[in-house]
Amino acid sequence: MLSVEEALEQIMSYVNVLEPESRRILEAMGQVLAEDVYSDINVPPLDNSAMDGFAIQAKDTKGASAASPRILKVIDTVIAGSMPKLEVRPGTAIRVMTGAPVPKGADCVVQFEDTDENARKPSLPPGTRPTEIGIVVQHTLGDNIRKAGEDISKGARVLSKGKIIRPPEVGVLASVGRSTVQVIRRPTVAVLATGNELVNAGQPLPPGKIYDSNSYSTAALVARYGGIPRLIGVAQDTESSLTAGLQRGLDADMLITTGGVSTGDYDMVKDMLSTQGEMTFWRVRMKPGKPIAFGTIRGKNKDGTVRNIPHLGLPGNPVSVMITFELYARPAIMKMMGKQNLARTTIETILEEDVTNSDGRRIFARAVIEKRNGRYYARTTGPQGSGILTSMSQANGLAIIPEDREIVRKGETVQALMLNWDE
């Protein structure tokens, strides 16, 4: 039986970074850049005003104060998106809006608040602006001017290959005029549930049957971590049904099945791995989730060429499915997407109750972890049966009980794997 680390190492050795694709920038959120991005322009392209105010020559404000304003002639107005028609000369000012190009001859912008414009308005006809303005605060060269190329200079590398696209990166790409970008494509993950007892959600529930939750929780996890889930149905516990189900997923980048990997009379998935591909391992020293199978199964690319598809056979119990997915499928999917930081955040936390380990496996106890007085504390979500799916809904982390500890007492410190981490 493998350790958690040995199982993860073997799985990761079978998955590779996928090829690039061109995506529209909004559609590329969460994907990894497959190219260095350079700018063909300066950002901003021209010197522009950082304020609503007046473009002037700074020397015209020397000694200005409310008691002794410097009077300038207003000769034009420039709004954002238009170009100045006139040049600022000594003794003149041009009214400018935020983002408007700075007119030639101006070397600073005086915001409206540093003028006497409001005092002049009552004496003006409605809808008109003053032809003269008084500057009441002395200014210096460059005040309130955003220089051309201040953010990005032409020819500069603005984003590097390997960067994850987030909202700021989308904005940067748009600012240099890029509408598409090369990114590592998202893996398609086929999800197949197995079991005679399973019924699809939304259908009547006959006696002896249960609803299939594993397909949906697994597909939701695939989507959460950036993959493209593809539900391919439920296979019955027969060789023909399972073979047909597997065939529906052989054009995916990864195939995940749930159930059928234990030692029961109708647990057939690991046997199918052996006959239709290669089984690398079966069973891991962990709880929940010991019966987990991994290998490859023969599939085809879209062009018909034969290839080996990583196949992860997760257990059938719903909690086991979600925990084994977090430990093994999640990092594999992220590696395929070209991501580098694959590890979940782990923290030290103080147990608030005893946790017993009866059979020498590493326990991943569903827990509510809270920070109090600078320390983290963990309490389990209650009964830890692998069929109690609501315990996953209540948990924000997994308290890890080592294999070599028969009991960890209340007040002792353990590592916790965080499922939701906002800090």
HELIX and SHEET records of a PDB file:
HELIX    1   1 VAL A    4  SER A   13  1                                  10    
HELIX    2   2 ILE A   25  ALA A   28  5                                   4    
HELIX    3   3 ALA A   58  THR A   61  5                                   4    
HELIX    4   4 PHE A  112  ASP A  114  5                                   3    
HELIX    5   5 GLU A  117  ARG A  120  1                                   4    
HELIX    6   6 LYS A  121  SER A  123  5                                   3    
HELIX    7   7 PRO A  167  SER A  175  1                                   9    
HELIX    8   8 ASN A  214  ARG A  224  1                                  11    
HELIX    9   9 GLU A  239  GLN A  247  1                                   9    
HELIX   10  10 VAL A  269  GLN A  276  1                                   8    
HELIX   11  11 PRO A  318  THR A  324  1                                   7    
HELIX   12  12 PHE A  325  ALA A  329  3                                   5    
HELIX   13  13 ARG A  330  MET A  336  1                                   7    
HELIX   14  14 THR A  390  GLN A  394  1                                   5    
SHEET    1   A 2 PRO A  20  ARG A  24  0                                        
SHEET    2   A 2 THR A 180  ILE A 184 -1                                        
SHEET    1   B 2 VAL A  37  TYR A  38  0                                        
SHEET    2   B 2 ARG A 157  LEU A 159 -1                                        
SHEET    1   C 2 ASN A  48  SER A  49  0                                        
SHEET    2   C 2 ILE A 145  ARG A 146 -1                                        
SHEET    1   D 5 CYS A 108  GLN A 111  0                                        
SHEET    2   D 5 GLY A  53  ILE A  56 -1                                        
SHEET    3   D 5 THR A  92  VAL A  96 -1                                        
SHEET    4   D 5 ARG A  70  VAL A  78  1                                        
SHEET    5   D 5 GLU A 132  ILE A 135 -1                                        
SHEET    1   E 6 ILE A 228  ALA A 235  0                                        
SHEET    2   E 6 THR A 188  THR A 194  1                                        
SHEET    3   E 6 MET A 254  THR A 258  1                                        
SHEET    4   E 6 VAL A 306  LEU A 314  1                                        
SHEET    5   E 6 ALA A 293  LYS A 300 -1                                        
SHEET    6   E 6 GLY A 277  TRP A 282 -1                                        
SHEET    1   F 2 LEU A 198  VAL A 199  0                                        
SHEET    2   F 2 ILE A 210  TYR A 211  1                                        
SHEET    1   G 6 MET A 286  LYS A 287  0                                        
SHEET    2   G 6 ARG A 362  ARG A 372  1                                        
SHEET    3   G 6 ARG A 375  THR A 380 -1                                        
SHEET    4   G 6 THR A 346  LEU A 351  1                                        
SHEET    5   G 6 THR A 413  MET A 418 -1                                        
SHEET    6   G 6 GLY A 397  ILE A 401 -1                                        
SHEET    1   H 2 VAL A 355  THR A 356  0                                        
SHEET    2   H 2 ILE A 407  VAL A 408 -1                                        
END                                                                             
